[in-house]
Amino acid sequence: MGFKSKLILALTTTTAISLLATSYFSHSMLSEQVNQRILSDIDHSLTIEVNELENTVQRTIDTVNAVAQEYQTNNNQGIPSEKLMHMAYRFGGIDKMVIGFDDGSSFTSRPSESFPEGVGIKSKYNPTERPWYQDAKRQSGLSLSDVFFTKSDQTPMIGVMYSLGNGVIMADIRFNDVQQKLTELETISNATAFVIDDKGMVIASTLEGVEPQRRVQDSVIAADVTSIIRQPEQFSELKLAGQDLLAISKPIELGNQTTWQMVVALDKSLALSELDSASQKSMMIIVVALLAALAIVVLVLNKLYQLSSHSRRSLKISPKGTAI
């Protein structure tokens, strides 16, 4: 191989390596930017849903605390109990509130046959025999019940309870639209999702194989759910029914009492389709730039070599045309 060929090869190799290294780092930065944008979109949607759940629970907690403070401050000598329940219902945005006492008396914000004008008939309703009353009495102050589901339409619910010593306040929270909210996430790369409580009970789900009112530990995602929750707001890869998914979790803080989890799974191919498209365009630009750069290097070197050869020939010839 002649000097010219060696020179062209060395320079083109150096140029190619430099371009490839630059392209590699550019592609890595592009991947990170696209992943961050996808994460940001998902996080924004999750944050909206999570905040709604947290605000609903916190509003009820604040109302229950306010009612408890009224009872403790006025020693049950202020506003009549049935009226206080109704006020809490109207101004606290609560679905239903009940207060029961150790003597079997009870009052509610929602009058019924057992509660005419909001006052409980002891022969028809004894709060001390109810599980929520007994659970609350085992604790001091504010507590949350485990998740339970209504018999009529399987709506998930929890009770916010406050033990007064000689009685218990209990407010219902109905999560009527959690399932619908999860369905709305499908607009993001066909996302499916589920919500679980601190014990792993599935409250709502759109992910096939993860059924409401069952423990997530008994579902198809049992082997992966712990690692997903341990890394909140980070993508984890998993495979379900032959489909590659990206999963991410976000904690739901219910006051200071407990933490639920919302887990979202996305179709990996759809979620990263933008990255694949951008990568293809990036690679095409890299290849074109590399070929153009190599062509320019070869042309310039050829030109320089021709000029150099011409100069050497000129120096070897005398003014009379004889060789020096």
C-alpha positions as CSV (number, residue, x, y, z in Angstrom):
1,M,0.0,0.0,0.0
2,G,1.4,3.3,-1.1
3,F,1.9,6.5,1.0
4,K,-1.2,8.1,-0.5
5,S,-3.4,5.1,0.3
6,K,-2.1,4.9,3.8
7,L,-2.7,8.6,4.4
8,I,-6.2,8.5,3.1
9,L,-7.0,5.3,5.1
10,A,-5.6,6.9,8.3
11,L,-7.6,10.1,8.0
12,T,-10.8,8.5,6.9
13,T,-10.6,6.0,9.8
14,T,-9.9,8.8,12.3
15,T,-12.9,10.8,10.9
16,A,-15.2,7.8,10.9
17,I,-14.3,6.9,14.5
18,S,-14.8,10.5,15.6
19,L,-18.2,10.7,13.9
20,L,-19.3,7.4,15.3
21,A,-18.3,8.4,18.8
22,T,-20.2,11.7,18.5
23,S,-23.2,9.9,17.1
24,Y,-23.2,7.3,19.9
25,F,-23.3,10.0,22.6
26,S,-25.9,12.0,20.6
27,H,-28.1,8.9,20.4
28,S,-27.7,8.2,24.1
29,M,-28.8,11.8,24.9
30,L,-31.8,11.4,22.5
31,S,-32.9,8.2,24.2
32,E,-32.7,9.8,27.6
33,Q,-34.7,12.9,26.4
34,V,-37.4,10.7,24.9
35,N,-37.6,8.5,27.9
36,Q,-37.8,11.5,30.2
37,R,-40.6,13.0,28.1
38,I,-42.6,9.7,28.2
39,L,-42.0,9.5,32.0
40,S,-43.1,13.1,32.3
41,D,-46.4,12.5,30.4
42,I,-47.2,9.4,32.5
43,D,-46.2,11.1,35.8
44,H,-48.4,14.1,34.9
45,S,-51.4,11.8,34.4
46,L,-50.7,9.7,37.4
47,T,-50.2,12.8,39.6
48,I,-53.7,14.1,38.7
49,E,-55.3,10.8,39.6
50,V,-53.3,10.3,42.7
51,N,-54.0,13.8,43.9
52,E,-57.7,13.4,43.5
53,L,-57.6,10.2,45.7
54,E,-55.4,11.9,48.3
55,N,-57.5,15.1,48.4
56,T,-60.7,13.1,48.8
57,V,-59.3,11.2,51.8
58,Q,-57.7,14.2,53.3
59,R,-60.9,16.2,53.1
60,T,-62.8,13.5,54.9
61,I,-60.0,13.2,57.5
62,D,-60.2,17.0,58.1
63,T,-63.9,16.9,58.5
64,V,-63.8,13.9,61.0
65,N,-61.1,15.7,63.0
66,A,-63.2,18.8,63.1
67,V,-66.3,16.9,64.3
68,A,-64.2,15.1,66.9
69,Q,-62.8,18.4,68.2
70,E,-66.3,19.8,68.5
71,Y,-67.4,16.9,70.7
72,Q,-64.2,17.0,72.8
73,T,-64.4,20.7,73.3
74,N,-68.1,21.0,74.1
75,N,-68.3,17.6,75.8
76,N,-71.3,16.7,73.6
77,Q,-73.3,19.7,75.0
78,G,-73.1,21.8,71.8
79,I,-74.9,21.2,68.5
80,P,-77.2,18.2,68.6
81,S,-75.5,15.1,67.2
82,E,-77.9,14.5,64.3
83,K,-77.5,18.2,63.1
84,L,-73.7,18.0,63.4
85,M,-73.7,14.9,61.3
86,H,-75.8,16.7,58.7
87,M,-73.5,19.7,58.7
88,A,-70.5,17.6,58.2
89,Y,-72.2,15.8,55.3
90,R,-73.1,19.1,53.6
91,F,-70.0,21.2,54.2
92,G,-67.4,18.5,54.3
93,G,-68.4,16.8,51.1
94,I,-68.8,13.5,52.8
95,D,-71.0,10.7,51.5
96,K,-72.2,9.6,54.9
97,M,-71.2,10.1,58.6
98,V,-72.2,8.2,61.6
99,I,-71.5,8.6,65.3
100,G,-72.2,5.9,67.8
101,F,-71.8,5.6,71.6
102,D,-71.2,2.9,74.1
103,D,-74.7,3.1,75.3
104,G,-76.0,2.0,71.9
105,S,-77.2,5.5,70.7
106,S,-76.2,6.6,67.2
107,F,-76.8,9.5,64.8
108,T,-76.2,9.8,61.1
109,S,-76.2,12.4,58.3
110,R,-78.5,10.2,56.2
111,P,-82.0,9.6,57.6
112,S,-83.6,6.3,57.0
113,E,-86.1,3.8,58.5
114,S,-83.5,2.9,61.1
115,F,-82.5,6.6,61.5
116,P,-85.6,8.8,61.4
117,E,-84.5,12.4,61.2
118,G,-80.9,11.1,61.6
119,V,-81.4,9.5,65.1
120,G,-80.8,5.8,65.4
121,I,-83.4,3.4,66.8
122,K,-81.5,1.2,69.2
123,S,-83.6,-1.8,68.5
124,K,-82.7,-1.6,64.8
125,Y,-79.2,-0.4,64.9
126,N,-76.6,-0.9,67.6
127,P,-73.2,0.6,66.6
128,T,-71.3,-1.3,69.3
129,E,-72.0,-4.5,67.4
130,R,-70.6,-3.2,64.1
131,P,-67.0,-4.2,63.1
132,W,-66.1,-0.5,62.3
133,Y,-67.0,0.5,65.9
134,Q,-65.1,-2.4,67.4
135,D,-62.0,-1.8,65.3
136,A,-61.9,1.9,66.1
137,K,-62.3,1.3,69.8
138,R,-59.1,-0.7,69.8
139,Q,-57.2,2.4,68.7
140,S,-56.9,6.0,70.0
141,G,-57.8,8.9,67.8
142,L,-58.0,8.7,64.0
143,S,-57.8,5.5,62.1
144,L,-58.7,4.1,58.7
145,S,-60.6,0.9,58.1
146,D,-59.5,-1.8,55.6
147,V,-61.0,-1.5,52.1
148,F,-64.4,-3.1,51.7
149,F,-66.8,-3.3,48.8
150,T,-70.5,-2.6,48.7
151,K,-72.9,-5.5,48.2
152,S,-75.0,-3.7,45.6
153,D,-72.5,-2.5,43.0
154,Q,-69.1,-3.6,44.4
155,T,-67.9,0.0,44.9
156,P,-64.7,0.1,46.9
157,M,-64.9,2.0,50.2
158,I,-63.0,2.8,53.4
159,G,-64.1,4.3,56.7
160,V,-62.4,7.2,58.4
161,M,-62.9,6.6,62.1
162,Y,-62.1,8.6,65.3
163,S,-62.3,7.0,68.7
164,L,-63.7,9.5,71.3
165,G,-63.4,7.2,74.3
166,N,-67.1,6.7,74.9
167,G,-68.0,6.6,71.2
168,V,-66.7,6.5,67.6
169,I,-67.2,8.8,64.6
170,M,-67.1,7.1,61.2
171,A,-67.3,8.7,57.7
172,D,-67.6,6.7,54.5
173,I,-65.5,7.3,51.5
174,R,-66.7,5.8,48.2
175,F,-64.3,5.5,45.4
176,N,-67.0,5.4,42.7
177,D,-64.8,6.6,39.8
178,V,-61.5,4.9,40.4
179,Q,-62.1,2.3,37.7
180,Q,-63.1,4.9,35.2
181,K,-60.0,7.0,36.0
182,L,-57.8,4.0,35.3
183,T,-59.6,3.4,32.0
184,E,-58.9,7.0,30.9
185,L,-55.1,6.2,31.2
186,E,-55.4,4.0,28.0
187,T,-54.8,7.2,25.9
188,I,-51.1,6.9,26.9
189,S,-49.7,4.0,24.9
190,N,-52.6,1.7,25.7
191,A,-51.8,1.9,29.4
192,T,-53.5,-0.4,31.8
193,A,-53.3,0.1,35.6
194,F,-54.4,-1.0,39.0
195,V,-54.6,0.4,42.5
196,I,-53.8,-1.7,45.6
197,D,-53.9,-0.9,49.3
198,D,-51.1,-1.4,51.8
199,K,-52.0,-5.1,52.2
200,G,-52.0,-5.8,48.5
201,M,-55.8,-5.8,48.0
202,V,-56.7,-4.8,44.5
203,I,-59.1,-1.9,44.7
204,A,-59.6,-1.3,40.9
205,S,-57.8,-2.7,37.8
206,T,-57.8,-2.5,34.0
207,L,-54.8,-4.9,33.7
208,E,-55.8,-8.4,32.6
209,G,-55.0,-11.0,35.2
210,V,-55.2,-8.5,38.1
211,E,-58.7,-8.7,39.5
212,P,-60.4,-6.3,41.9
213,Q,-61.2,-7.7,45.4
214,R,-58.2,-10.1,45.1
215,R,-54.7,-9.9,46.5
216,V,-52.2,-8.8,43.9
217,Q,-49.8,-11.4,45.4
218,D,-52.1,-14.0,43.8
219,S,-52.2,-12.4,40.4
220,V,-50.1,-12.8,37.2
221,I,-47.9,-9.9,38.2
222,A,-47.1,-11.3,41.7
223,A,-43.5,-12.0,40.9
224,D,-42.8,-8.4,39.7
225,V,-45.1,-6.1,41.8
226,T,-42.7,-5.9,44.8
227,S,-39.7,-4.7,42.7
228,I,-42.0,-2.2,40.8
229,I,-43.2,-0.7,44.0
230,R,-39.8,-0.5,45.5
231,Q,-38.7,1.8,42.7
232,P,-41.5,4.4,42.4
233,E,-41.5,6.6,39.4
234,Q,-39.0,4.5,37.6
235,F,-39.7,2.2,34.6
236,S,-39.4,-1.6,35.1
237,E,-39.6,-4.1,32.3
238,L,-41.9,-7.1,32.6
239,K,-43.5,-9.7,30.3
240,L,-47.2,-10.7,30.6
241,A,-48.9,-13.1,28.2
242,G,-46.0,-12.8,25.8
243,Q,-46.3,-9.0,25.7
244,D,-43.4,-6.7,26.6
245,L,-44.5,-4.0,29.1
246,L,-43.0,-1.1,30.9
247,A,-44.4,-0.6,34.4
248,I,-44.2,2.3,36.8
249,S,-45.7,2.9,40.2
250,K,-46.7,6.0,42.2
251,P,-47.6,6.0,45.9
252,I,-50.9,7.3,47.2
253,E,-50.6,8.8,50.6
254,L,-53.8,8.6,52.6
255,G,-53.2,11.2,55.3
256,N,-50.5,9.9,57.6
257,Q,-52.3,6.6,58.2
258,T,-51.4,4.4,55.2
259,T,-50.1,4.3,51.7
260,W,-51.7,2.7,48.6
261,Q,-50.0,2.2,45.3
262,M,-51.1,3.0,41.7
263,V,-49.2,0.9,39.1
264,V,-49.4,1.6,35.4
265,A,-48.2,-0.8,32.6
266,L,-47.6,0.4,29.1
267,D,-47.1,-1.5,25.8
268,K,-43.3,-1.2,25.4
269,S,-43.4,-1.1,21.6
270,L,-45.9,1.8,21.6
271,A,-44.3,3.7,24.5
272,L,-40.9,3.6,22.7
273,S,-42.2,4.0,19.2
274,E,-41.2,7.7,19.2
275,L,-37.7,6.7,20.4
276,D,-37.5,4.1,17.6
277,S,-38.6,6.7,15.0
278,A,-36.1,9.2,16.3
279,S,-33.4,6.6,16.4
280,Q,-34.0,5.7,12.7
281,K,-33.8,9.3,11.7
282,S,-30.7,9.8,13.8
283,M,-29.0,6.8,12.2
284,M,-29.8,7.9,8.7
285,I,-28.4,11.4,9.4
286,I,-25.3,9.7,10.9
287,V,-24.7,7.5,7.9
288,V,-25.3,10.3,5.4
289,A,-22.9,12.6,7.4
290,L,-20.3,9.9,7.6
291,L,-20.4,9.1,3.9
292,A,-20.3,12.8,3.1
293,A,-17.4,13.4,5.4
294,L,-15.4,10.5,4.0
295,A,-16.1,11.6,0.5
296,I,-14.9,15.2,1.3
297,V,-11.8,13.8,3.1
298,V,-10.9,11.6,0.1
299,L,-11.4,14.4,-2.4
300,V,-9.4,16.9,-0.4
301,L,-6.6,14.5,0.2
302,N,-6.5,13.6,-3.5
303,K,-6.3,17.2,-4.5
304,L,-3.6,17.9,-1.9
305,Y,-1.7,14.9,-3.1
306,Q,-1.9,16.0,-6.7
307,L,-0.7,19.5,-5.9
308,S,2.1,18.0,-3.8
309,S,3.1,15.7,-6.7
310,H,3.0,18.5,-9.2
311,S,5.2,20.7,-6.9
312,R,7.8,17.9,-6.5
313,R,8.0,17.4,-10.3
314,S,8.4,21.1,-10.9
315,L,11.3,21.3,-8.4
316,K,13.1,18.4,-10.3
317,I,13.1,20.2,-13.6
318,S,15.5,23.1,-14.5
319,P,14.5,26.3,-16.3
320,K,16.0,24.8,-19.5
321,G,13.9,21.8,-19.2
322,T,16.8,19.5,-18.0
323,A,16.6,17.5,-14.9
324,I,18.4,19.0,-11.9
